[in-house]
């Protein structure tokens, strides 16, 4: 019953459809209509391929088709059991998509080690997915070409990635959630303490956000860039960080 007190991990607005999609930290995907008086949540799906969702996590939406891409981080562990997922190197996570026309969920890829953040490219041709336990970012083409959704590794990280958010230029901010207990130094002896990194679509580093060894921005879960400002949030810490990009 304790798990059911959790609120949500992800909220996304579907442009032109007046809908908010909510990925709950439980076993379902929700949708609600935005209006002056709010709206009642509607359950879209609870399973894929006959397997119930266990830990639905992040999502992104194709504004043209309404297709919802989302992660189910584990088939074994729930939100409160994340530590066990890491200890056992659980690889039961899935990348899924919900088709609003057929109202069906299909599995794009399975066997992932805690798939977390997901972001659709600006041209809607590919997805980036954070595979947290393996500390890397994977790139999936949206169209499988009949060969299946085989990913390529875009980036290998030194810290655990959480959510991924794209900006209006089609660049991607990756929040680095943990690993600050071992701050590195460069060849000049200056500390290297990344809490977020911005990449282009080819995985080239465009900018790095440094925590400067402080405790304020521990456990950064998400970085959103909007109108030249960065907004930082955490799923476990009570702060909202604001930076000028």
C-alpha positions as a LaTeX table, in Angstrom:
\begin{tabular}{lrrr}
\hline
Residue & $x$ (\AA) & $y$ (\AA) & $z$ (\AA) \\
\hline
Unk1 & 0.00 & 0.00 & 0.00 \\
Unk2 & 2.94 & 2.30 & 0.64 \\
Unk3 & 3.91 & 2.32 & $-3.06$ \\
Unk4 & 0.48 & 3.64 & $-3.98$ \\
Unk5 & 1.21 & 6.85 & $-2.10$ \\
Unk6 & 3.82 & 7.80 & $-4.71$ \\
Unk7 & 2.79 & 10.54 & $-7.09$ \\
Unk8 & 4.54 & 10.51 & $-10.49$ \\
Unk9 & 7.92 & 10.46 & $-12.15$ \\
Unk10 & 7.12 & 12.12 & $-15.47$ \\
Unk11 & 4.64 & 14.60 & $-16.87$ \\
Unk12 & 4.57 & 15.56 & $-20.55$ \\
Unk13 & 2.28 & 17.92 & $-22.44$ \\
Unk14 & 0.96 & 16.74 & $-25.79$ \\
Unk15 & 0.92 & 19.80 & $-28.09$ \\
Unk16 & $-2.32$ & 20.43 & $-29.89$ \\
Unk17 & $-4.16$ & 17.71 & $-28.00$ \\
Unk18 & $-4.80$ & 19.44 & $-24.67$ \\
Unk19 & $-3.59$ & 16.39 & $-22.83$ \\
Unk20 & $-1.09$ & 15.68 & $-20.12$ \\
Unk21 & 0.52 & 12.24 & $-20.03$ \\
Unk22 & 1.67 & 10.97 & $-16.67$ \\
Unk23 & 4.13 & 8.12 & $-16.14$ \\
Unk24 & 3.41 & 6.93 & $-12.62$ \\
Unk25 & 5.87 & 5.16 & $-10.39$ \\
Unk26 & 3.45 & 2.27 & $-10.24$ \\
Unk27 & 2.06 & $-0.09$ & $-12.86$ \\
Unk28 & 0.16 & 2.14 & $-15.25$ \\
Unk29 & 0.21 & 4.92 & $-17.81$ \\
Unk30 & $-2.27$ & 7.75 & $-17.28$ \\
Unk31 & $-3.71$ & 10.54 & $-19.38$ \\
Unk32 & $-5.69$ & 13.55 & $-18.29$ \\
Unk33 & $-7.25$ & 16.48 & $-20.13$ \\
Unk34 & $-6.03$ & 19.99 & $-19.38$ \\
Unk35 & $-8.69$ & 22.63 & $-18.96$ \\
Unk36 & $-9.81$ & 25.48 & $-16.74$ \\
Unk37 & $-11.49$ & 23.00 & $-14.43$ \\
Unk38 & $-8.86$ & 20.29 & $-14.77$ \\
Unk39 & $-9.78$ & 16.79 & $-15.83$ \\
Unk40 & $-10.19$ & 13.24 & $-14.68$ \\
Unk41 & $-7.27$ & 10.88 & $-15.23$ \\
Unk42 & $-7.83$ & 8.11 & $-17.76$ \\
Unk43 & $-5.90$ & 4.87 & $-17.65$ \\
Unk44 & $-4.32$ & 4.06 & $-21.01$ \\
Unk45 & $-2.47$ & 0.82 & $-20.36$ \\
Unk46 & $-1.22$ & $-1.50$ & $-17.62$ \\
Unk47 & 0.81 & $-4.08$ & $-19.54$ \\
Unk48 & 2.68 & $-4.98$ & $-22.72$ \\
Unk49 & 2.87 & $-8.43$ & $-24.31$ \\
Unk50 & 0.81 & $-9.72$ & $-21.42$ \\
Unk51 & 3.40 & $-8.60$ & $-18.86$ \\
Unk52 & 2.18 & $-5.96$ & $-16.35$ \\
Unk53 & 4.14 & $-2.76$ & $-15.92$ \\
Unk54 & 6.20 & $-2.76$ & $-12.75$ \\
Unk55 & 8.02 & 0.59 & $-12.73$ \\
Unk56 & 6.87 & 2.94 & $-15.48$ \\
Unk57 & 9.31 & 5.81 & $-15.51$ \\
Unk58 & 9.90 & 8.45 & $-18.20$ \\
Unk59 & 8.09 & 9.25 & $-21.42$ \\
Unk60 & 8.08 & 11.48 & $-24.49$ \\
Unk61 & 5.43 & 12.15 & $-27.12$ \\
Unk62 & 5.57 & 12.55 & $-30.88$ \\
Unk63 & 3.49 & 15.73 & $-31.42$ \\
Unk64 & 2.61 & 14.68 & $-34.98$ \\
Unk65 & 1.35 & 11.16 & $-34.36$ \\
Unk66 & 0.59 & 11.22 & $-30.65$ \\
Unk67 & 2.79 & 8.13 & $-30.21$ \\
Unk68 & 3.97 & 7.81 & $-26.60$ \\
Unk69 & 7.43 & 6.38 & $-26.00$ \\
Unk70 & 8.10 & 5.34 & $-22.42$ \\
Unk71 & 10.23 & 3.15 & $-20.18$ \\
Unk72 & 9.27 & 0.41 & $-17.77$ \\
Unk73 & 12.47 & 0.32 & $-15.73$ \\
Unk74 & 12.06 & $-3.17$ & $-14.28$ \\
Unk75 & 9.83 & $-6.22$ & $-14.47$ \\
Unk76 & 11.02 & $-7.27$ & $-11.01$ \\
Unk77 & 11.42 & $-4.26$ & $-8.75$ \\
Unk78 & 9.21 & $-1.33$ & $-7.83$ \\
Unk79 & 10.24 & 2.26 & $-7.08$ \\
Unk80 & 11.07 & 1.64 & $-3.42$ \\
Unk81 & 13.33 & $-1.29$ & $-4.43$ \\
Unk82 & 15.62 & 0.56 & $-6.87$ \\
Unk83 & 18.73 & $-0.28$ & $-4.84$ \\
Unk84 & 18.09 & $-4.01$ & $-5.33$ \\
Unk85 & 17.80 & $-3.43$ & $-9.07$ \\
Unk86 & 21.33 & $-2.02$ & $-9.07$ \\
Unk87 & 22.80 & $-4.64$ & $-6.73$ \\
Unk88 & 21.45 & $-7.55$ & $-8.76$ \\
Unk89 & 22.27 & $-5.83$ & $-12.09$ \\
Unk90 & 18.66 & $-6.30$ & $-13.11$ \\
Unk91 & 18.24 & $-6.28$ & $-16.89$ \\
Unk92 & 14.50 & $-6.73$ & $-17.19$ \\
Unk93 & 13.71 & $-3.15$ & $-18.24$ \\
Unk94 & 11.80 & $-2.34$ & $-21.43$ \\
Unk95 & 11.39 & 0.48 & $-23.92$ \\
Unk96 & 7.74 & 0.67 & $-24.96$ \\
Unk97 & 5.45 & 2.67 & $-27.21$ \\
Unk98 & 1.74 & 3.36 & $-27.00$ \\
Unk99 & $-0.16$ & 3.92 & $-30.24$ \\
Unk100 & $-3.18$ & 6.21 & $-29.62$ \\
Unk101 & $-4.85$ & 5.01 & $-32.83$ \\
Unk102 & $-4.88$ & 1.32 & $-31.92$ \\
Unk103 & $-4.68$ & 1.94 & $-28.16$ \\
Unk104 & $-2.07$ & $-0.79$ & $-27.95$ \\
Unk105 & 1.36 & $-0.97$ & $-26.31$ \\
Unk106 & 4.22 & $-2.68$ & $-28.10$ \\
Unk107 & 7.72 & $-3.56$ & $-26.89$ \\
Unk108 & 10.46 & $-1.79$ & $-28.82$ \\
Unk109 & 13.34 & $-3.33$ & $-26.86$ \\
Unk110 & 13.78 & $-5.44$ & $-23.74$ \\
Unk111 & 16.66 & $-6.64$ & $-21.58$ \\
Unk112 & 17.70 & $-3.13$ & $-20.54$ \\
Unk113 & 19.48 & $-2.38$ & $-17.25$ \\
Unk114 & 17.09 & 0.14 & $-15.70$ \\
Unk115 & 16.03 & 2.21 & $-18.72$ \\
Unk116 & 15.24 & 5.65 & $-17.40$ \\
Unk117 & 14.93 & 8.96 & $-19.28$ \\
Unk118 & 13.69 & 8.99 & $-22.86$ \\
Unk119 & 13.70 & 11.86 & $-25.37$ \\
Unk120 & 12.53 & 12.09 & $-28.96$ \\
Unk121 & 14.70 & 13.93 & $-31.49$ \\
Unk122 & 13.56 & 17.18 & $-33.08$ \\
Unk123 & 12.89 & 15.48 & $-36.42$ \\
Unk124 & 11.18 & 12.57 & $-34.63$ \\
Unk125 & 13.52 & 10.05 & $-36.28$ \\
Unk126 & 15.21 & 8.64 & $-33.18$ \\
Unk127 & 15.00 & 8.29 & $-29.41$ \\
Unk128 & 17.64 & 8.66 & $-26.74$ \\
Unk129 & 17.26 & 6.40 & $-23.71$ \\
Unk130 & 19.28 & 6.54 & $-20.48$ \\
Unk131 & 20.29 & 3.05 & $-19.36$ \\
Unk132 & 21.09 & 3.97 & $-15.78$ \\
Unk133 & 22.78 & 0.87 & $-14.39$ \\
Unk134 & 25.17 & 0.65 & $-17.36$ \\
Unk135 & 25.74 & 4.43 & $-17.19$ \\
Unk136 & 25.19 & 5.04 & $-20.88$ \\
Unk137 & 22.89 & 6.69 & $-23.41$ \\
Unk138 & 21.40 & 4.55 & $-26.17$ \\
Unk139 & 20.07 & 5.74 & $-29.51$ \\
Unk140 & 17.09 & 4.00 & $-31.14$ \\
Unk141 & 15.73 & 4.71 & $-34.60$ \\
Unk142 & 11.96 & 5.18 & $-34.44$ \\
Unk143 & 11.46 & 3.17 & $-37.66$ \\
Unk144 & 12.91 & $-0.32$ & $-37.31$ \\
Unk145 & 13.26 & $-0.98$ & $-41.05$ \\
Unk146 & 12.15 & $-4.56$ & $-40.50$ \\
Unk147 & 15.31 & $-5.40$ & $-38.53$ \\
Unk148 & 14.02 & $-4.62$ & $-35.06$ \\
Unk149 & 14.84 & $-1.66$ & $-32.85$ \\
Unk150 & 18.56 & $-2.32$ & $-32.43$ \\
Unk151 & 20.21 & 0.49 & $-30.42$ \\
Unk152 & 23.62 & 2.04 & $-30.78$ \\
Unk153 & 25.56 & 3.36 & $-27.81$ \\
Unk154 & 25.72 & 7.12 & $-28.14$ \\
Unk155 & 27.58 & 7.98 & $-24.94$ \\
Unk156 & 29.32 & 6.10 & $-22.12$ \\
Unk157 & 29.19 & 8.12 & $-18.90$ \\
Unk158 & 31.16 & 8.12 & $-15.66$ \\
Unk159 & 28.04 & 8.82 & $-13.59$ \\
Unk160 & 24.49 & 7.49 & $-13.54$ \\
Unk161 & 22.14 & 9.25 & $-16.00$ \\
Unk162 & 18.53 & 9.95 & $-15.11$ \\
Unk163 & 16.14 & 11.94 & $-17.29$ \\
Unk164 & 16.89 & 13.31 & $-20.75$ \\
Unk165 & 15.23 & 16.48 & $-22.06$ \\
Unk166 & 15.58 & 18.07 & $-25.49$ \\
Unk167 & 15.57 & 21.83 & $-26.09$ \\
Unk168 & 14.11 & 23.79 & $-29.00$ \\
Unk169 & 17.37 & 23.37 & $-30.97$ \\
Unk170 & 17.18 & 19.59 & $-30.79$ \\
Unk171 & 20.01 & 19.30 & $-28.25$ \\
Unk172 & 19.76 & 17.00 & $-25.25$ \\
Unk173 & 20.34 & 17.65 & $-21.55$ \\
Unk174 & 21.20 & 14.55 & $-19.53$ \\
Unk175 & 20.85 & 14.79 & $-15.74$ \\
Unk176 & 23.54 & 12.92 & $-13.78$ \\
Unk177 & 21.88 & 11.60 & $-10.67$ \\
Unk178 & 24.61 & 9.96 & $-8.59$ \\
Unk179 & 28.38 & 9.53 & $-8.35$ \\
Unk180 & 29.32 & 12.84 & $-6.73$ \\
Unk181 & 30.98 & 11.06 & $-3.81$ \\
Unk182 & 34.03 & 10.54 & $-6.06$ \\
Unk183 & 34.73 & 13.93 & $-7.63$ \\
Unk184 & 37.48 & 13.75 & $-10.23$ \\
Unk185 & 40.14 & 16.29 & $-11.11$ \\
Unk186 & 41.56 & 17.33 & $-14.45$ \\
Unk187 & 45.27 & 17.49 & $-15.35$ \\
Unk188 & 45.57 & 20.93 & $-13.76$ \\
Unk189 & 44.10 & 19.73 & $-10.49$ \\
Unk190 & 40.70 & 21.44 & $-10.88$ \\
Unk191 & 37.67 & 19.46 & $-9.74$ \\
Unk192 & 35.38 & 17.91 & $-12.33$ \\
Unk193 & 31.91 & 17.56 & $-10.87$ \\
Unk194 & 29.34 & 17.27 & $-13.69$ \\
Unk195 & 25.70 & 17.21 & $-12.64$ \\
Unk196 & 24.40 & 17.55 & $-16.19$ \\
Unk197 & 25.70 & 17.41 & $-19.74$ \\
Unk198 & 24.28 & 18.80 & $-22.97$ \\
Unk199 & 24.85 & 16.74 & $-26.13$ \\
Unk200 & 24.11 & 17.14 & $-29.81$ \\
Unk201 & 22.40 & 14.35 & $-31.73$ \\
Unk202 & 25.76 & 12.68 & $-32.44$ \\
Unk203 & 26.82 & 12.54 & $-28.80$ \\
Unk204 & 29.21 & 15.49 & $-28.91$ \\
Unk205 & 29.44 & 17.39 & $-25.61$ \\
Unk206 & 28.14 & 20.94 & $-26.04$ \\
Unk207 & 28.09 & 22.05 & $-22.42$ \\
Unk208 & 28.68 & 20.68 & $-18.96$ \\
Unk209 & 26.95 & 21.88 & $-15.82$ \\
Unk210 & 29.29 & 21.70 & $-12.82$ \\
Unk211 & 28.22 & 21.16 & $-9.24$ \\
Unk212 & 31.46 & 22.71 & $-7.97$ \\
Unk213 & 31.78 & 20.07 & $-5.26$ \\
Unk214 & 28.82 & 21.46 & $-3.32$ \\
Unk215 & 25.94 & 19.55 & $-1.74$ \\
Unk216 & 23.10 & 21.71 & $-3.04$ \\
Unk217 & 22.52 & 19.83 & $-6.27$ \\
Unk218 & 22.87 & 16.23 & $-5.21$ \\
Unk219 & 20.66 & 13.72 & $-7.04$ \\
Unk220 & 19.75 & 15.87 & $-10.04$ \\
Unk221 & 16.92 & 14.01 & $-11.80$ \\
Unk222 & 16.09 & 16.39 & $-14.62$ \\
Unk223 & 17.36 & 19.44 & $-16.46$ \\
Unk224 & 14.92 & 21.41 & $-18.59$ \\
Unk225 & 16.10 & 24.24 & $-20.84$ \\
Unk226 & 13.48 & 26.88 & $-21.63$ \\
Unk227 & 14.03 & 30.36 & $-23.08$ \\
Unk228 & 17.71 & 30.36 & $-22.16$ \\
Unk229 & 17.18 & 29.21 & $-18.58$ \\
Unk230 & 17.92 & 25.81 & $-17.04$ \\
Unk231 & 15.56 & 24.35 & $-14.46$ \\
Unk232 & 16.89 & 21.52 & $-12.28$ \\
Unk233 & 14.80 & 19.15 & $-10.22$ \\
Unk234 & 15.22 & 16.02 & $-8.15$ \\
Unk235 & 12.96 & 13.09 & $-7.40$ \\
Unk236 & 14.42 & 12.71 & $-3.89$ \\
Unk237 & 15.65 & 16.20 & $-2.89$ \\
Unk238 & 13.46 & 19.26 & $-2.11$ \\
Unk239 & 14.91 & 21.87 & $-4.46$ \\
Unk240 & 14.37 & 23.69 & $-7.73$ \\
Unk241 & 17.58 & 24.93 & $-9.31$ \\
Unk242 & 17.62 & 27.79 & $-11.85$ \\
Unk243 & 20.60 & 28.59 & $-14.06$ \\
Unk244 & 21.07 & 30.82 & $-17.09$ \\
Unk245 & 22.07 & 28.60 & $-20.01$ \\
\hline
\end{tabular}
